[in-house]
Amino acid sequence: MALALQQLINGLTLGAVYGLIAIGYTMVYGIIGMINFAHGDIYMVSAFIAVSGFTLLAGLGVGSVPLALVTVLLVSVLFTSVYGWAVERTAYRPLRGSTRLAPLISAIGMSIFLQNMVQLTQGARVKPIPPMLTGGIDLFSSDGFTVRLAYSQILIVVVTVALMSGFTWLITKTSFGRQQRSCEQDRTMTALLGIDVDRTISLTFMLGAALAAVAGVMVTVYYGVVDFYIGFVAGIKAFTAAVLGGVGSLPGAMLGGLIIGLIEAFWSAYLAAEYKDVATFSILILVLMFRPSGLLGRPEVEKV
Amino acid sequence: MNKNILLAGFSLLAFVGGNAWAEHLVAIAGPMTGQYASAGDQIRKGAEMAIADINAKGGVLGQKLKLEVGDDACDPKQAVSVANTMVNKKIVFMHGHWCSSSTIPASDVYNESQIPMATVSTNPQVTERGLKNIFRIMGRDDQQGLVAGRYLADHFKDKKIAVVDDKSAYGKGLADEIAKAIEGKKVKLALRESITAGEKDYSGLVSKLKSAGVDVMAFGGYHTEVALILRQAQQAGLKLTVMGGDTMTNSELVTAAGANADNVLFTFAPDPRKNLDAVEVVKKFRDAKIEPEGYVMYAYAAMQLFAQAAEQGKSTKYNDLEKTMRGGSFSTVIGKLSFDAKGDNKLPGFMVYQWKGGQYDYVKN
């Protein structure tokens, strides 16, 4: 029982991170109908910004953990949004209106470019930061197993919940949210109504990148090491989460992330950990067989 | 006029041709990029220094050595393509690859093209396939696993021991040998697990270890995963000692795991930095601001092996090199090297080491 609860905590933490990245995939797909394969690498860039930030602050003698966290979070979100904007501006906007495959290929190219750029400028070695939030709360113990809620896990879950509430409000209640949703439905009509479609798309990319940046900072604090390759695995998992939840659906992306996090956590605790990816992707296949548009996705209706 | 151009063309050709013949192309291959890039970096530094030293003494058979560097990123497919590239460049000797899973497929290519190779890969299969061109200057996982397993069984027999691997050719091979050695001493394993290398989240494994009450984890795999597991164990409130293999010599383990690295024991060949014949070379490396840790001295030794074998046999042809390497004895910075019929190092020997405050040393007792 204690083990199950521990894995529930671990799974939710992992799932929250996947969900945050998955939203970036799902939003971009929703608005321009392409999979932004460079998104995982945007997340990786944000983790590197976080490591530089933490190192710099430590060098300046900032000892307070909350202060360092907030500063790094803001800085990373800011810079990563700029990256998101630049990627859209250089790799995708010139290709808008061309075939569907062209931006897909340029996304893959962008992903390789970002990976190599970080590898060349930052080196291929893993970049560690010293443990920051080490302690945790021991909840209870049974059969000699103590369930522990690490402070960093609390941080991840709290930040994710706060961010998701804010984000839902932004999309459903604000005028930017309305513009964003109307671009999703019909870009031409939206433009006719006097809304700057290009600007809305740029902002969507920046928002996606900002959420990935938060995930990047959280992961840096939680695991303590980053390398130029982390975007790949995280990107694949988050993309899977987006597809599982229904690509294009924001709650779906979060749900998909949580489900994948939980499957991984429980599978690796009770069954052979080496097969946990097999389990994750089997469940993805099963879901897609019965619900081809994902758990919360709506099937595309062909308008006649 | 025309004649002159023709003449110039010929002399240019002769010049280019002559230049190509004046050098022996030797190569290294390993993970120059990717998550194990720091090992590739060690190999490159060792080989570069060795070649500079050999060339300073007049080269081999009167000709200089020139280094080619191949990057396989520890990916078996890339390793084969690196091997083909190297064959096309007509190298006469290869030091590599590093990951056993790269060395095994690449060695077939070198074997077909008759290029001798010296490797530090420890998986038994590297030399068990009857290839004549492979020489292993490191020990084997079955020897390494035996040393690690026996040490654990002797020193931790009242504790709970888990054996974990990362599913790689190297990791699984080593973990299987450690498990066999522990069970051979009639000590029961508390857990036998595998993980996927390259991930960041090992909390599932940590919970499993914790609920099984494991005190010591023997790990077959690379230092990057060990660092993550140790950090996550600390976060989960689990005090864990790790026993690893030769890959734990990497100081990246300390940067990534912090003070947790002091809980890492590992097996490695006797420290070449303590070899009395290597004092000068060690000093040279340190003067150049390179710490000759891990595989640095092995790469140096591999180049020495080639140079001495070529000098002894008076040839860099495959058949001569192969015969001299198999029959001869070579004094290198990692000690005397000689090989058995399979190409394994005759005197490997493994010691148990421990990290302490950012340095590793033989474990006391």
HADDOCK unambig.tbl for C-alpha pairs under 7 A between the chains (distance, minus, plus):
assign (segid A and resid 3 and name CA) (segid B and resid 207 and name CA) 6.93 0.50 0.50
assign (segid A and resid 3 and name CA) (segid B and resid 211 and name CA) 6.82 0.50 0.50
assign (segid A and resid 7 and name CA) (segid B and resid 204 and name CA) 6.93 0.50 0.50
assign (segid A and resid 10 and name CA) (segid B and resid 203 and name CA) 6.67 0.50 0.50
assign (segid A and resid 124 and name CA) (segid B and resid 33 and name CA) 5.91 0.50 0.50
assign (segid A and resid 124 and name CA) (segid B and resid 34 and name CA) 6.16 0.50 0.50
assign (segid A and resid 124 and name CA) (segid B and resid 35 and name CA) 6.77 0.50 0.50
assign (segid A and resid 124 and name CA) (segid B and resid 37 and name CA) 6.00 0.50 0.50
assign (segid A and resid 125 and name CA) (segid B and resid 35 and name CA) 6.70 0.50 0.50
assign (segid A and resid 125 and name CA) (segid B and resid 37 and name CA) 6.39 0.50 0.50
assign (segid A and resid 125 and name CA) (segid B and resid 38 and name CA) 6.18 0.50 0.50
assign (segid A and resid 128 and name CA) (segid B and resid 255 and name CA) 6.25 0.50 0.50
assign (segid A and resid 128 and name CA) (segid B and resid 256 and name CA) 4.93 0.50 0.50
assign (segid A and resid 130 and name CA) (segid B and resid 258 and name CA) 6.49 0.50 0.50
assign (segid A and resid 134 and name CA) (segid B and resid 235 and name CA) 5.82 0.50 0.50
assign (segid A and resid 135 and name CA) (segid B and resid 235 and name CA) 6.49 0.50 0.50
assign (segid A and resid 145 and name CA) (segid B and resid 210 and name CA) 6.93 0.50 0.50
assign (segid A and resid 145 and name CA) (segid B and resid 211 and name CA) 5.61 0.50 0.50
assign (segid A and resid 148 and name CA) (segid B and resid 236 and name CA) 6.12 0.50 0.50
assign (segid A and resid 150 and name CA) (segid B and resid 235 and name CA) 6.31 0.50 0.50
assign (segid A and resid 150 and name CA) (segid B and resid 236 and name CA) 6.93 0.50 0.50
assign (segid A and resid 223 and name CA) (segid B and resid 200 and name CA) 6.89 0.50 0.50
assign (segid A and resid 223 and name CA) (segid B and resid 228 and name CA) 6.85 0.50 0.50
assign (segid A and resid 225 and name CA) (segid B and resid 256 and name CA) 6.37 0.50 0.50
assign (segid A and resid 265 and name CA) (segid B and resid 204 and name CA) 5.46 0.50 0.50
assign (segid A and resid 268 and name CA) (segid B and resid 204 and name CA) 5.13 0.50 0.50
assign (segid A and resid 268 and name CA) (segid B and resid 205 and name CA) 6.63 0.50 0.50
assign (segid A and resid 269 and name CA) (segid B and resid 204 and name CA) 5.07 0.50 0.50
assign (segid A and resid 269 and name CA) (segid B and resid 205 and name CA) 6.59 0.50 0.50
assign (segid A and resid 269 and name CA) (segid B and resid 207 and name CA) 6.75 0.50 0.50
assign (segid A and resid 269 and name CA) (segid B and resid 208 and name CA) 5.58 0.50 0.50
assign (segid A and resid 273 and name CA) (segid B and resid 194 and name CA) 6.29 0.50 0.50
assign (segid A and resid 273 and name CA) (segid B and resid 195 and name CA) 5.90 0.50 0.50
assign (segid A and resid 274 and name CA) (segid B and resid 194 and name CA) 5.40 0.50 0.50
assign (segid A and resid 274 and name CA) (segid B and resid 195 and name CA) 5.08 0.50 0.50
assign (segid A and resid 274 and name CA) (segid B and resid 196 and name CA) 6.03 0.50 0.50
